[in-house]
Amino acid sequence: MTTTPPRIFDGHLDLAMNAIEWNRDLTRPVEDIRRREADMEDKPDRARGTVSLPAMREGRVCLCMATQIARFVKENNPLPGWHSPQQAWAMTQAQLAWYKSMEDLGQMTPITDKKSLDAHLQKWNEPEGGKPIGYILSLEGADSLSSMEYVEKAYGLGLRAIGPAHYGPGTYAQGTDATGGIGQKGRELLKKMEELGIILDATHLCDDSFWEALDAWHGPVWASHNNCRSLVPHNRQFSDEQIQALIERGAVIGAAFDAWMLTPGWVRGVSEPHAAGVTLEKVADHIDHICQLAGNARHAAIGSDLDGAFGKEQCPSDLETIADLQKLPEILGKRGYSEADIEGIMCGNWVRFLRETW
C-alpha cells in the first residue's frame, strides 16, 4: 500500500451557502469557526461545523462539486426560500461572488473543462503545500433560473451541473417528499442543458420526476449525493432499480454523510451519532451496496454533503472534520477493496466521468 494518502474528490459541498448564509469564514481552521459560533443558537449545527478550506487541504480533498443553492417558493409552499426567482438568482450570484473572492485569494480555482481539470490534478501531484481547492460549480435546485437565457448566462459564469429539484415542488421538477413529473418546463430545461453540455444531477428528484427525466435525457448524468433506499427506506434515497438505471447510463453516485440517510430510525434533534451507531462504516455500507449492484467499484464515490445544514450532531461519530474522509480507505481496504478500487471511489471515478464527458 502507498504511504501517501489518496487525493479526494467530494461530489457535494455547500461551501458558499456556509460562507454567505451561515456567515462562516471558511479560510479559517474548523476549530476557529466553531469558537466564533460558541454562543450562537440560530441553527442546530452552530459550533458543530466540520468543513473549512484548511481542513480540506489537510485531508487532501483537492476537488469538489461546489454548490449554488437558493430555493424559490410560491405562496402555498411552506418550505423556507425566496419569494421570487429573481431573489433566488441574486442569492446564487452572491454565492458565486464568494467563490470568485476565494479565487482572488488563491484558496480555490474553477474547474470548467478537461484542460483545467488535468492542470489542477497535476498541481496536486507536486510536493509543495498550500494548493488551491478545485471546484466544479453545481446548481442545487433550478428554480432560480427564470428562463433559458438564464441557463445560458449561468453556463457562461462557470456552471457545469444542475440538479433540477431540491426539496418539495419545483418549477422544472419535483423533489424530495413531492410527487409528479418534470412537465414541459422540465423538458425545456433538459434540452437546453444538453445543448450546453451541462451535467444532469439526479439527486433529490422524486421517483416520478426521476424516471421522466431519464426518459427525456440523452446527456451525462450523475448523482452527486445520494444513498440507498434498500438500506434506509425513504423517498430521498434511490431504489435498487434507480441505482441500476444510473449505472447503465454510466453515472457515478456520491455517498452522503447525513446521519438520517445512513441508518434507519434516525430522529432529528433526538438521535445522537454515537448512540445510534452512525460511523463511517455506515457510509461504507452504502458505497458497498452500489458496488455490489454494479459488479464493480466504478460507479461509487464520495458526495459527503458535510455541513449541508447539519454538523457534528448529525454526521458519523468518528468524523471530526472533513479531513477524516481519509479514514475511509482503511475501512474499504478491510472489506477487500483493492487499492485501485479505493482510489476510484475516493477520487478517480468522478475524474474519469468528467474526462469522458468533457
N, C-alpha and C positions, 0 to 999 in steps of 0.2 A: 504494500500500500504506500502511496505517496505521502510524504510528510507535510506537503503544502496543502492547507485546507482548500477545498474546491471553491471556485467562484460560484456565486449565487445570483440567479435572476428571479426576482419576486414579481409575479404576474399581476399583483394588485395592491397598490398603496395609495391612500387618500392623503398624500403629503400636503397639497395646497389647502385642502379643507382644514387640516390641523393647523396650518400656519395662519390662514386668514380668518376662519370662523372660530377655531379653538384658541387662537392667539398664542400659538406656541412658536418659539424661536428654534427651529429645527437645526440651526447651525451649532447649537449648544449640546453638551452631553445630556443623556436622558435624565441623570440624577439632578442636573441643574433645572431642567424643565419641571420635574416633579417638585423640587424645592420651592419654585416660584408659585406653584399651584396649591401648596400645602393648605391654605386657608380658603380655597375656592370650593363651593358646593353646588355650582350651577349645573354640573354634569356628573354622572356617576363615575366616570373614568378620570376625574381630576386627580392629579398627583399619582396616577397609575399608568401613565403612558409608557410605551415600550420602544418607540421609534424616534430616531434622530439621524441626521446625516453622519455624524461621527460614529454612531453605533452601527450604521450600515457598513461603513468602511471597516470597522473592527471585525465585522462578520463576513467581510468580502462580498457583500451584496453590491455587486458592481453595476447591475442593471435592474430596472423595474418598469412596469407599466404604471404610470403616474396619472391620477385621475383629475378631471374636472367634473364636479358634481353640483348640480343646483336643480331642484325639483320645481316644476310649475304645477300648482294645484288649483283646480277650479273650485267654485264656491261650495259645492257639495262634497268635496274631498276633505276628510278630517285629518289627513296627514300634514305634517309641517312642510312648508315650502313657500315659494314666491307666488305672488298673485297675478303675474303676467309672464309670458315667455321672455319679454324684453328685460324684466328684472332678473330672471334666471340667467339669461345670456350675460348680463352685466356682471353677475357673480362669477360665472365661468371665466370671464375676462380678467377679473380681479385675481383669480387663482392663476391664470396664465401669466399675469404680471409678476406674481411671486416667483414662478419658475424662471422667468426671464431675469429677475433680480438675482436668483441663485446662479444663473449662468454668468452674470456680471462678476460675481464673487469667485468664480472658478469652482463652485461647490457642485454644480450639476452641468450636464451637457445634453443637448437634444439629440435623439436618435430618430432619424426620419427615413433612412434608406439603407441599402446594403453597405454602401461605402462608409457611412458614418458608424454603422454597427461594427464593421470589421476593424475600423481605425480605433474605436473605443476598446474593443476586446484586446487588440494588440497593445494598447497603452497599459491595460491591466495585467499583461504578461510581463511587463517590465518591473524591476525590483523596487524602484523608489516609491515611497508612500505619498499620501496627500492627493490621491487621484479623485477627479470628479465622479459623481454618480451619473450614469447614463439613464435617460428616461425616454420612454415612448409615451406620447400623450394619448390618453384614452378618455372618452366621454361616457360617464355612467348615467344612463337615462338621457334620452334625446329631446326632451320637451323644450329645452332652451333654444332649439333650432326652429325658429318660427317659419322658415321657408327653405326651399332647396338652395337658394342663394346663400343662406347662412351655412349650409353644409359645405358649400364650395369655399366660403370665407374661412370656416374653421379648418378645412384641409390646408388652405394656404398658410394658416398660422401654425401648422405642425400637427394637427390631429390625425391619428393613424388608425384608431379603432373606436367603434361606437357600440355600446350596449343600448338597444332601443328603449328598454324599460328598466325601472328600478322597482320600488315597492308600489303596489296599488295600480289603479288605472292610469294609462298614459295616452298621449296623442298618437304615437306611432305603434305602440304595442301595449299589452297588458302585462304587469309584473307580478312579483311575489304577492300571494294572497288575493290576487284578482283572477278573473276568468275572461275568456274571449280572445279573438284573433287579432291580427295586425291591421286588417282592413285596407282600404285604398291608400290612405296616407302612409301606412307602414310599407306597402309595396312600393310606393313612390320613393320613400327614403331608401329602401334597399337598392332600388335601381340606381339612384344617384350614388350611393356608396360603392356599388360595383363599378360605375363609370370612373370614379376617382381612385379606386383601389384601396378603399378603407376596409379594414377587417371587421367582420361581424362578431361581436361578443355575445354569446348566447346566455350568459349569466343573467339571472333574475327573470327571464321570460317565463310566464306561466305556461302550463302544458299546451293550451290551445295556441298561444302565440308562438311557442317553440316549434311545433310541427308545421304551422302555417308559414313561419319564417323560413324554415329549412326547405319547404316545397318551393318557395319563391326565390331562394338564394342560390347563386351559382359561383360565388366567390369564396375566399378563405374564411373559415370560421374557427373560433376558439372559445373556451370558457375560462375567463381569467381567474375566477374564484368560486368554485362550486364543488360540493361534496356529494355523497352517495345516499340516495333515499333508502336503499335496502339496509343500510346500517343505522341511519337516523331518519325515521319517517317524517317528512314534511314537504310541502309543495316547493319550498325553496331549494331542495335538493333534486338531483337528477335521478330518475329511474334507470334501471339497467338498460332498458330499451332506448332511452335517450342517450345514455353513455355510448352504447353500441352504434347509434346513428352518428354521433360525433366522431367516433373512432373511424368509421367508414369514410367520413369526409376528411380524414387526416388531421383532425383537431387535436389540440393539446388542452388538458384540463388542469387548472391550478387548484391545489388543495387549500381550503380556507381554514383559519385557525380560531374562529369564533367558537367558544365552548358549546353553545347550544346546537351548533352544526356538527359537533364531534361526538356527542354522546346523547342517547335518548333520555328524556325526562328532565332536562335542564329547565330550571325556573329562574327567569331573570330577576336579579335583585335578592334572591333567596339562596340558590345553589352557589357553592364555592368550588373552585377548580380542584383543590387538593382533596376535599371530602368526596367530590363526585368522581375522583379518579381520572380527571382530564389531564393527560400528559401528552408529550409529543408522540408517544406510542399510538394514541388515537388518530393523530394525523397520518401516521404510517399505515394504519388500518385502511383509511380511505384511499391513500395512494396505492396500496397493495390491491385493493378491490378493483380499481381501474386497470391496473396492470394484468390482473387475472382475467378480466373480461377481454382485454386486448390480446392477451397471449404474449405480450412483450412489455417493455418499460418505456416505449417511445411516445406515449400519449399522456403520461402523468408528469406533473410539475408542481411548483410552489406558487400559490396565489394567496399569500397569508392574510391580507386584509387587516393586518395588525394596526391598532389604533383607528379602526373604522367605526368610530363611536363606541368603542369598548377598549379596555386596557387590561391590566393585570387581574382585575376582578373577574374577567371573563375570557381568559385565554389559557393555554396549557400551563400547569403549575410549575413545570420545570423550565419555563421560558421567562427570563428576567427582562431581556431586551431582544431586539431583532437580531443581535449578534449570535444569539443562541440557536438560530437556524442551523448553525454548524454542528449541533448535536444530532441532526437527522441522519447524516451519512453513517454514523456508527450504528444507529438503530436499524437502518435499512441493510447495512452490511451483515448484521447478526441474523437478519431474515433471509440471507442468501443472495442478496442482490450483488451483482458484480460491480467493480469499480467503474466500468463504462456505463452501466445502468444508472448508478448513483450520480455520476457526472451529468447524465442526461436529465434526470429528474431535478437536480439542483440548478441546472443552467442550460445544458445543451439542447434540450427538446424545444424550448422557446426559441433559442438561437436558430436551430435548424428550420423551424417553422417560418421565421422571418426571412431567412436566406432563400427559402423556396418560394415565398410569397412575393418578396421584393425583387 
